[in-house]
Amino acid sequence: MSGHSKWHNIQKTKGAADAKRAQAFTKIAREMIVAVKEGGSGDPNNNSRLASVIAKAKAANMPNDNIKRTIEKALGSGTSDNYESITYEGYGPCGVAVIVDAMTDNRNRTASEVRHYFDKFGGNMGATGCVSWSFDKKGVIVIDNEENELEEETVMMDALDCGAADFEADEGVFTVYTEPGGFAAVSEALQAKGYKLLSAQDEMVPQNYVKLTNEDDIKNMQKMLDMFEDNDDVQNVFHNWEDA
């Protein structure tokens, strides 16, 4: 079926070491708090955005106790966190398209830091819409197949039965696509069938990819991505660099 997910290229935080996992949990918790506050409910049955974040959290193996505590914190008066979602767009070395989703309580600080990362590593931050036109928003679910124990045809049929819109096999993983916002129900159904998920969320999927050949460009691109992903305000980074 169609497309190239390049899952391992798009978000290196998935399946990372413990320190990265803890940072990922912190970012998901922030997203969960905003979902509760903006949705006005701590019940995922009445708050579709919260349901989506919980599905993302479970796919990242965030403990249920953490999820429960985060929702209770958001519902209580104990948090004065006031975050807003902002998306930045720009270019990496050789015109690689980059989209940075941030959630911040200080717009000026975050914008300054994101712009600095672009500039420092041979890129530049652009205007809203400068690269997003070349991406498609899709629900993306990644199923672990590191041990190559799963049969592609079986997984594909199960995914389609669960409501997937598209499917593809890659090295060590299967990628399931859904309509935007539709990944929560599909991921829950796949987990009920016993599949181990590495991630589940809405993503910006590139329509095409850019291959870098110069070693300096490759190093700068990787350093740029590392800086973005290490920033506490940055929730997601999507790009069209084909590094494999």
C-alpha positions in Angstrom: 0.0 0.0 0.0 1.0 3.6 -0.4 3.6 5.9 1.3 6.8 5.8 3.3 6.4 6.4 7.0 10.1 6.7 7.8 9.0 6.4 11.4 12.5 6.1 12.9 13.4 9.3 11.1 10.5 11.4 12.2 10.6 11.0 15.9 13.7 9.6 17.6 12.2 10.0 21.0 10.0 6.9 20.5 11.5 3.8 21.9 14.4 5.7 23.3 16.4 5.2 26.5 15.0 5.8 30.0 16.0 9.5 30.1 14.3 10.1 26.8 11.3 8.1 27.9 10.9 10.2 31.1 11.1 13.4 29.0 8.5 12.0 26.6 6.2 11.3 29.6 6.6 14.8 30.8 5.6 16.2 27.3 2.6 13.9 27.1 1.5 14.9 30.6 1.7 18.6 29.5 -0.5 17.8 26.4 -2.9 15.9 28.7 -3.3 18.8 31.0 -4.1 21.1 28.1 -6.6 18.6 26.7 -8.4 18.4 30.0 -8.5 22.2 30.5 -9.6 23.0 26.9 -12.0 20.1 26.7 -13.6 20.8 30.1 -13.6 17.2 31.1 -11.4 14.5 32.5 -13.5 11.8 30.9 -12.1 10.6 27.6 -15.6 9.5 26.6 -16.6 13.2 26.6 -13.3 14.7 25.5 -12.0 13.4 22.2 -8.8 15.3 22.5 -8.1 13.7 25.9 -8.9 10.3 24.4 -6.3 10.9 21.7 -3.6 11.9 24.2 -4.4 8.9 26.4 -4.0 6.6 23.4 -0.7 8.3 22.7 0.4 7.8 26.3 -0.5 4.2 26.4 1.4 3.5 23.2 4.4 5.1 24.8 4.0 2.8 27.8 3.2 5.6 30.2 1.9 3.9 33.4 -1.8 4.1 34.1 -1.1 5.7 37.5 0.8 8.5 35.8 -2.1 9.1 33.4 -4.6 9.1 36.3 -2.5 11.5 38.4 -2.0 13.9 35.5 -5.8 14.1 34.8 -6.5 14.6 38.5 -3.9 17.4 38.5 -5.5 19.1 35.5 -9.0 18.8 37.1 -7.8 20.2 40.4 -6.9 23.7 41.4 -3.3 22.7 42.1 -2.0 23.6 38.7 -1.7 27.1 37.3 0.0 25.9 34.1 -1.2 27.9 31.2 0.2 26.5 28.0 -0.6 27.3 24.4 0.1 25.2 21.3 2.2 26.8 18.6 3.6 25.3 15.3 6.8 26.6 13.7 7.9 25.8 10.2 11.2 26.1 8.5 14.0 24.5 6.6 17.0 22.5 7.6 20.2 22.0 5.5 19.6 21.7 1.8 16.0 22.7 2.1 14.8 19.8 4.3 11.3 20.7 5.4 10.8 20.8 9.2 7.7 21.3 11.3 8.0 21.8 15.1 5.0 21.5 17.3 5.5 23.3 20.6 3.5 23.7 23.8 4.7 26.7 25.8 3.9 29.1 28.7 6.2 31.7 27.2 5.8 32.2 23.5 8.7 34.6 23.2 11.2 32.2 24.8 10.1 29.3 22.7 10.1 31.2 19.4 13.6 32.5 20.2 15.0 29.1 21.0 13.4 27.4 17.9 14.7 30.2 15.6 18.2 29.8 17.2 18.2 26.0 16.4 17.3 26.6 12.8 19.9 29.3 12.4 22.7 27.5 14.2 22.6 24.4 12.1 22.3 25.8 8.6 18.6 26.2 8.3 16.1 29.0 8.7 12.7 29.4 10.3 10.0 30.4 7.8 6.5 31.7 7.8 3.4 29.7 8.8 2.5 27.4 5.9 5.9 27.5 4.2 6.4 23.7 4.4 3.2 22.2 5.8 1.6 22.2 2.4 4.0 19.3 1.5 2.8 17.2 4.4 -0.4 15.3 5.0 -1.9 15.1 8.5 -2.7 11.4 9.4 -3.2 9.3 12.4 -0.1 7.1 12.6 0.2 3.9 14.6 3.5 2.0 14.7 3.4 -1.7 15.6 6.6 -3.4 16.9 7.9 -6.2 14.8 11.6 -6.1 15.9 11.7 -9.9 16.3 10.0 -10.4 12.9 7.5 -12.7 14.5 4.4 -11.1 12.9 3.0 -12.0 9.4 2.6 -9.0 7.3 -0.7 -10.1 5.7 -2.2 -11.0 9.1 -1.3 -7.6 10.6 -2.6 -5.8 7.5 -6.0 -7.5 7.6 -6.3 -7.0 11.4 -5.4 -3.3 10.9 -8.0 -2.8 8.2 -10.6 -4.7 10.3 -9.9 -2.3 13.1 -10.6 0.7 10.9 -7.2 1.6 9.4 -7.1 3.6 6.2 -3.7 2.4 5.0 -0.8 0.1 6.0 2.8 -0.4 5.2 5.6 -2.7 6.3 9.1 -1.3 7.2 12.2 -2.8 8.8 11.2 -3.9 12.3 7.8 -2.2 12.3 4.4 -2.0 10.7 2.9 1.4 10.2 -0.9 1.8 10.3 -2.5 5.0 9.0 -5.9 6.4 10.0 -7.9 9.5 9.2 -6.7 12.5 11.4 -7.9 12.0 14.9 -8.9 8.4 14.2 -5.9 6.7 15.7 -7.3 6.4 19.2 -10.0 3.9 18.4 -7.8 1.9 16.0 -4.9 1.7 18.4 -7.2 0.5 21.2 -8.6 -2.2 18.9 -5.1 -3.3 17.9 -3.9 -3.5 21.5 -7.0 -5.6 22.3 -5.7 -8.0 19.6 -2.4 -8.2 21.5 -0.2 -6.0 19.3 2.6 -4.0 21.0 2.5 -0.4 19.8 5.6 1.9 19.7 3.6 5.0 19.1 0.1 6.3 18.2 -0.7 9.9 17.4 -1.5 12.3 14.7 1.5 13.1 12.6 2.5 15.3 9.6 3.5 12.7 7.0 5.8 14.0 4.2 4.6 13.7 0.6 8.2 13.4 -0.5 11.7 13.0 1.0 15.1 14.7 0.8 18.3 12.7 0.8 21.4 14.4 2.2 24.7 13.3 0.9 27.2 15.9 2.4 28.5 14.7 5.8 28.4 18.2 7.3 24.8 18.6 6.2 23.9 15.2 7.7 25.6 16.1 11.0 24.0 19.5 11.2 20.5 18.1 10.5 20.9 15.5 13.2 22.2 18.1 15.7 19.2 20.3 14.9 16.8 17.5 15.5 18.5 16.6 18.7 18.2 20.2 20.0 14.6 20.4 19.1 13.8 17.1 20.8 15.8 18.0 24.0 13.8 21.2 24.3 11.0 20.8 27.0 8.6 23.0 25.0 8.9 21.0 21.8 6.2 18.3 21.6 6.8 16.9 18.1 9.2 17.3 15.2 8.3 16.2 11.7 10.6 16.4 8.7 11.2 15.0 5.3 14.8 14.0 5.7 15.4 10.5 4.4 18.4 9.4 6.5 18.3 5.7 5.5 
